[in-house]
Amino acid sequence: MKIQVRSFVFFAALLLSFGAAAQPKFEPQVGQAGKDVIWVPTPDEVVERMLLMAQTGPNDIHFDLGAGDGKIAIAAAKKFGARATGIEYNPEMVKHANANAKAAGVDGVGPGKATIRHGDIFVTDFSSATVITLYLLPALNMKLRPTILAMRPARAWCRIPSPWRTGKPTRPPRWTAGAPISGWCRRT
Ligand SMILES: C[S@@+](CC[C@H](N)C(=O)[O-])C[C@H]1O[C@@H](n2cnc3c(N)ncnc32)[C@H](O)[C@@H]1O
């Protein structure tokens, strides 16, 4: 009887380990579907430029809306010392982005740290932000616009592509980085 139980435990463990091995590792694909927009990572040069234009620094609370693999939040924490949060709808991407933050040595919460949280950018509260980055569709920017404009002043937001139609940018309003990408950034 003892032998039977042992064999059962052994086979169960074997099956579990096969099951774990059979789980395909999540590999994000550029262009994969997202809730409201597909995933396309912002080029490194553009990430840097957006955060520079927003004058991001260690006193900032940064939010990247639709965080993807977390690269903007990670850069905000690592290169600019901000307290960075990414909001991402795809739970697999959230895990992947937090693993990227860990690999970059900035996972966690606090100045110089980045956390990617699972959530929908249209229902998540990001009102504590002092810097917001957006790499979404113009229609989504427009949908977020009232929320962002209602936030108290002394905030910065940077987004690509295309400006939204009202409000005067106080930073240089247009720039290009490799491809003809236009950006708009304002810090009041
Ligand atoms: C164009 S990618 C930008 C990724 C990242 N911000 C960057 O610039 O590299 C947009 C991301 O938004 C996510 N997304 C789409 N709709 C969303 C929603 N309603 N709430 C949160 N994330 C969303 C997608 O899964 C995708 O990862």
The ligand as an SDF file (V2000), in Angstrom:
LIG
                    3D

 27 29  0  0  0  0  0  0  0  0999 V2000
    1.1050   51.5970  -27.9000 C   0  0  0  0  0  0  0  0  0  0  0  0
    1.3970   50.5750  -26.4630 S   0  0  0  0  0  0  0  0  0  0  0  0
    2.4740   51.6480  -25.5200 C   0  0  0  0  0  0  0  0  0  0  0  0
    3.3180   50.8800  -24.5090 C   0  0  0  0  0  0  0  0  0  0  0  0
    4.2650   51.7510  -23.6670 C   0  0  0  0  0  0  0  0  0  0  0  0
    3.5800   52.8670  -23.0520 N   0  0  0  0  0  0  0  0  0  0  0  0
    5.3630   52.2960  -24.5280 C   0  0  0  0  0  0  0  0  0  0  0  0
    5.2580   53.4680  -24.8940 O   0  0  0  0  0  0  0  0  0  0  0  0
    6.3200   51.5730  -24.8530 O   0  0  0  0  0  0  0  0  0  0  0  0
   -0.1620   50.7020  -25.6140 C   0  0  0  0  0  0  0  0  0  0  0  0
   -0.3520   49.7440  -24.4330 C   0  0  0  0  0  0  0  0  0  0  0  0
   -1.5960   50.0710  -23.8110 O   0  0  0  0  0  0  0  0  0  0  0  0
   -2.2190   48.8780  -23.3490 C   0  0  0  0  0  0  0  0  0  0  0  0
   -3.6490   49.1800  -23.2240 N   0  0  0  0  0  0  0  0  0  0  0  0
   -4.5910   49.2260  -24.2080 C   0  0  0  0  0  0  0  0  0  0  0  0
   -5.7620   49.6190  -23.7010 N   0  0  0  0  0  0  0  0  0  0  0  0
   -5.5880   49.8030  -22.3570 C   0  0  0  0  0  0  0  0  0  0  0  0
   -6.4370   50.2080  -21.2910 C   0  0  0  0  0  0  0  0  0  0  0  0
   -7.7150   50.5280  -21.4750 N   0  0  0  0  0  0  0  0  0  0  0  0
   -5.9130   50.2820  -20.0540 N   0  0  0  0  0  0  0  0  0  0  0  0
   -4.6050   49.9430  -19.8280 C   0  0  0  0  0  0  0  0  0  0  0  0
   -3.7630   49.5700  -20.8060 N   0  0  0  0  0  0  0  0  0  0  0  0
   -4.2330   49.5060  -22.0590 C   0  0  0  0  0  0  0  0  0  0  0  0
   -1.8580   47.8560  -24.4210 C   0  0  0  0  0  0  0  0  0  0  0  0
   -1.9840   46.5430  -23.9170 O   0  0  0  0  0  0  0  0  0  0  0  0
   -0.4350   48.2720  -24.7740 C   0  0  0  0  0  0  0  0  0  0  0  0
    0.4970   47.5600  -23.9960 O   0  0  0  0  0  0  0  0  0  0  0  0
  1  2  1  0
  2  3  1  0
  2 10  1  0
  3  4  1  0
  4  5  1  0
  5  6  1  0
  5  7  1  0
  7  8  2  0
  7  9  1  0
 10 11  1  0
 11 12  1  0
 11 26  1  0
 12 13  1  0
 13 14  1  0
 13 24  1  0
 14 15  1  0
 14 23  1  0
 15 16  2  0
 16 17  1  0
 17 18  1  0
 17 23  2  0
 18 19  1  0
 18 20  2  0
 20 21  1  0
 21 22  2  0
 22 23  1  0
 24 25  1  0
 24 26  1  0
 26 27  1  0
M  CHG  2   2   1   9  -1
M  END
$$$$
